[in-house]
Amino acid sequence: MVVIKLDATRRSPPLNGVAVSAQKEGVLPLSQQSMFVLSSIAYHQYEGVALHDEEKARLIADLGSKNFFMLRNHGLLTVGQTIADAFLAMYIFEAACTIQVRALAGNKELVSIDSALIRTAQEQSRVVTRSLGGCLAWPGLLRKLDRIDDSYKT
């Protein structure tokens, strides 16, 4: 199992994920990306800067068997069987948050995705992941990274 967490250590923090983590409703059913997130999401309430070992057990319990983990008022975390799967999940998670922030900024009535469709998204995701998973995007992302900065290889 691979875990990926986006935080401020990147060149540009994942601001949209943090913004949505501060919204009471969390991820809203507004896009195809959000469907996949909503089909396997868990939330963990903010407890301050993670300095106490006893929070680890609560984090594990809150995550359970989910793949998308929203740390309230903090940001996003994903879990996958491979680095490619965890990365693709994070890409989808941050995209869902970006779409949500932009949709809400439009200040117009929004169209939500039917909850019945969200219930089928987890199975659809398993079918796609079984045949393609992160492996579809991963080779291209590595080629792009090689062009930008191949120092990760050393």
DAKA-V662369 format. One record per backbone hydrogen bond with DSSP energy under -0.5 kcal/mol. CO is the residue of the C=O (numbers start at 1). NH is the residue of the N-H. If there is no record, write none. Layout:
co->{CO/CO}
nh->{NH/NH}
This chain:
co->{2/4/7/13/14/15/16/17/18/19/20/21/23/28/29/31/32/33/34/35/37/38/40/40/42/44/48/49/52/53/53/54/55/56/57/58/59/60/63/67/68/69/69/70/70/71/71/75/76/77/78/80/82/83/84/85/86/87/88/89/90/91/92/93/94/95/96/97/98/99/100/101/102/103/103/104/110/114/114/115/116/117/118/118/120/121/122/123/124/125/126/127/128/128/132/133/134/135/137/138/139/140/141/142/143/144/145/149/150/151}
nh->{80/78/10/15/18/19/20/21/22/22/23/73/26/30/113/35/36/37/38/39/40/41/67/68/70/72/47/51/55/56/57/58/59/60/61/62/63/64/66/79/42/71/77/44/72/74/75/71/6/69/4/2/86/87/88/89/90/91/92/93/94/95/96/97/98/99/100/101/102/103/104/105/106/106/108/107/112/117/118/119/120/121/121/122/124/125/126/127/128/129/130/131/132/133/135/136/138/139/141/142/143/144/145/146/147/148/149/152/153/154}
